């Protein structure tokens, strides 16, 4: 097994954090589409309440679990940087991201969406 050079490791870290950022965006897109779909179905005169409630719950759980996993991947890529990389503009940016705040906002906003949809379904 050959060891990777400094520049190869740096390239892999950059690619990994970029892929995780893109995956995080797709998690949010899927969550928004799922929420829009359940809202649209709930607004119909006849809507199967329990299956929609299950979809709302699955959507919020998926977004929180998958979103947190991708945020952790980005944070891990930032923590793996050496001191030279941490001094670059991208390194500084990755180290300054408030991951806890983003996780809290993700859980809060998608959780509130779920509560609002449950209110529409059962209220």
Helices and strands as residue ranges (DSSP letters): H 6-42, H 49-79, H 83-86, H 89-96, H 99-122
